[in-house]
Amino acid sequence: MAWVTDAIKSSIGKKFLMACTGFLLCGFLVMHLLGNLLMYIGPDVYNNYAHTLHSQEMLIMVAEFGLLILFAIHIWLGFETNLENRESRKTRYAVKKSKIPDRKIPYFLSPENYMLFTGVIVFIFLLIHLGDFTFNITMPDKIEGREPYDKAIIIMRTPLSTISYIIGVLLLGWHLSHGVTSMFQTLGLKHPKYDPMIRAIGPAFAVIIAVGFASFPIYAWLIPYDPYSGPGVEEHQDKSHSQSHSDLIAPLCSLEKTTFEPRSGWVRSMNRV
């Protein structure tokens, strides 16, 4: 197994591992965005999705822990590769130019210059996001016992949460606009014939992810919905239990009625005789 550790310690190995962790994190972003888009369908659909998802407590714990590990490894490798790049250059460049051909924006605005910075900020945003939605740290008195849809609306209508959420996902998009393209190149999925398409995939994916997630706090502020008017989780469960009980009793009552009606008719015919 020495060759594995040697490969990981090498510059190419670190970049390859960083690309793999980035690929897995992109997969998580897609799945997370698709799930959150159910908010646009309505509270019932989103609540059912959230309850079904969180009913798998062990799976959720493993997924959240794995996500944190992936982020930590990805950022650590970013620090390592950034440090190695600096050490390989003993003197600073007199003039910096982008290595990406046909770059349309000024070099000082290019996302590749800020990958480490945006990565750290996005990781901090993830911790804040988990504190809001998973651990109920910021406003436990307001969201305790609320349905997932109501909880999301309450949190995203908080000005501080709105600002941090939008800034976080915009920086995430900026990070992805270069990271996805670089990931394809590191994983060996680069070919002169498909280079234009590969260079376009990164910015396109970044826009979809950033705009998709940024739309949720905006949606929360715009919709005429009172998150405090709906039932809490316990009330919702009691209501569901009562509904299930009613659904069970109704057929029995109908069966009883159907069973005794023919007997009553038989008795009346016997009386006539």
N, C-alpha and C positions, 0 to 999 in steps of 0.2 A: 504493500500500500504506500510505499515511500514515493512512488511516482505520482500518486494523487496529491500528496502534500506539496511535492515539488512543483507540480503543475499549478496548484492554487497559489503558491508563493510567487510564481512568475508573473510578469506584467500582463502577458496574454491570458494566462489562466484567470487572473483577477478580473480582467475585462469581460471574459467569457462568462464567469460566474455572475458578474454584475448584470450582464445582459439576460441571463436566465432568470434571476430574481426579478428583473424589470418586466420580463415577459409574464411571469406569474402575477405580478402586481397589476399589470394591465388587464389580465383576465379577471381579477377581482373587481377592478373598476367597472368593467362592462357588466358583470353580473349585478353589482350593487346598483348601478344606474338603472338597469332594466327593472329591478325590484322596486326602486323608488318611483319610477314612472307610473306605478299603479296608483299613486296619489291622485293623478289626474282623472282616474276613472271614478273615484269616490271613496268615502271613508270605509264603507263596508268591505269593499274589495281589498283595500290596503290593510285594514285590520285583520281580515282573515289570513292574508299573506303573512303578516307579521306574527300572528299567533301560531300559525303552522310552523314558521321558521324557528321561533323561539321555544317551541315545544321540544325541540331537539337540543336540550341544554348542553349535553356533552359535546355535540357536534359544534355548537356555537362557541363554546369555550376553546376547543381545539382550533377552530378557524381564526378566532381573535388572537390567540397566542401565536399561531403560525404567521398571521399577518404582521404582528409586531416583530417577530424574528426576521421575516423577509425584509421589512423596512430597515431594521437595525443592520442586517448584513449588507443591504444595498448601500446604505449611507456609509458604513465603515469602509466598504470597497471604494466608494467615491472619495473618501478622505485619503485612502492609501494610494489610489492612482493619481490623485491630484498632487500629493506629496512627491511621488516618484517623478512626475512630470516636471515639478519645480526643481528637484535635485538634479535631473538630467540636463537642465539649462542653468548653467552657472551665471550667465549674463542674460539680462532682459533684452527682448526684441526692441530695436529702435522703432520699428513700425509694425503693428500687428495687423494681420489680414486673416480673414476667415479661410479655412481649408475647404469649405463647402463651395462648389462651383455655382455660379449664377446666384449668389446670395443677394436678395433684393433689399435687405435692410442694412443700416449701418452696422459696422462690426461691434461698436460698443453696446448695441442693443441686441446682439445675437444671443440667443438663449444658451449656446454652448459656453459662453463666458460666465454664466451664473448657475451652472448645474449643481454645484455643491451648495451654494446659498439657497436656491429654491428647494433642493432636496431636504435640507435641514428645516426650513420653514414649513414645508408640507408635512414633515414628521411631527413637528410641534402642533400643527393644525389637527393631525390625526389624534393626538393625545387629548386636545381640547374637545374634539368631536366625540371621542369615547367617553369623556367626562360628562358631556351633555346628554348623550343619548343612551349610553350603556350603564354608567355608574350613577347618574342623577345627582351629580355633585353641585351644579350651579344653582338649581332652583328646585330642590326636592319637595318643598311645600306646595309648589304649584302643579307639578306633574306626577306626584305620587298617586298611583292607582288609576291614572288616566289611560284611555285607549291609545294605541300607538299613533293613530292619525292625529288625535287631539294633542298628544304629547309633542309631535313633530311641529305642529302649527304653533303651539305656545313657545317652544324653544326658538323657532326661526323668526318669530315676531319680536323677539328681544333685540333691540338695536345693536348691542355688542355682538350677539351671536350672528346677526345678519351680516355685519361688516366683516367679522372674522371668517365667516363661511365663504362669502364672495371673494375676499382677498385670497383665502386659502386655495379655492378651486381655480382661480385665475392664474396663480403662481404654479399650480399643478399643471394647467394647460401649457404654460410657458415651458415648464420642465419637459413635458411630453413631446412638445413640438420638435425638439432636437433628440430627446432620448429614444423615441421609437425608431426614428431613422437610423440612429447610431446602433441600436439594438440589432436591426436587420443586417447591418454591415458586419458587426462583431460575430453574429451567428453564421456568417458565410452566405447569407441570402442576398448577395449583391451581384448584379450582372449588368454589363453596359446596356443591354437591350431594355432592361427594366428599371434602370436607375431613375429616370424621370418619375415613374410611378411610385417607386419606393420613397423618393424624396418628398412626394406629395402626400403619402400615407401619414407620415408623422404629424404635419400641421393639421391635416383633416381630422385625424383621430383626436388631437389635442383640442380642436374647436368643439367637436361633438361632446367630449367629456366635460370641458369647462363650461360650455353653454348649458349643457344638460343639468349639471349639478347646481350651477348658479341660478337656474330658473326656479328652484324650489323655494328659497326664501322670498323671492319676488312674488311667486304664486301665493305664498302664505300671507303676504301683506295685502294682496289685491282681492282675494276671494272674500265675499261677505259671509263668513262662517264664524260662529261662536264656539270655540273649543271647550268652553266650560259648561255648555248646555247639554252635552251628550252624557250618557251614563259612563261610570267608571268601569274598570275591568271587572270588579266583583259584581256590580249591577248587571253588566252585560252577561256574565256567566250565569247569574240567577235567572235572568230573562230567558237565556237559551235553555236552561234547565226546565223552566216553567213551560216554555214552548214545546220542548220535547215531551214533557208530561202530558200536555194537552193533546199533542199529536198521537200519543199512545192511548189516551182515554177515549177520544172521539170515535175511533173505529169500533171499540168495544161497545159503546152506547149504540152505535148504528147497528151492530150485530145483534144486540139485545132486542132492539126494536124490530128488526127483521125476523127474529126468531119467534116473537110472541104474536105478531100480527096474524099469521095463518091460523094459529090456534084459536084466536078470538073469533075468526070467521067460522071455524068448525063448530064452536060452541053455539053461535047464532043459528047455524043451519040445524043443529040438533034441537034447539028450542022450537023452531018452526015445525019440526016433525012431532 
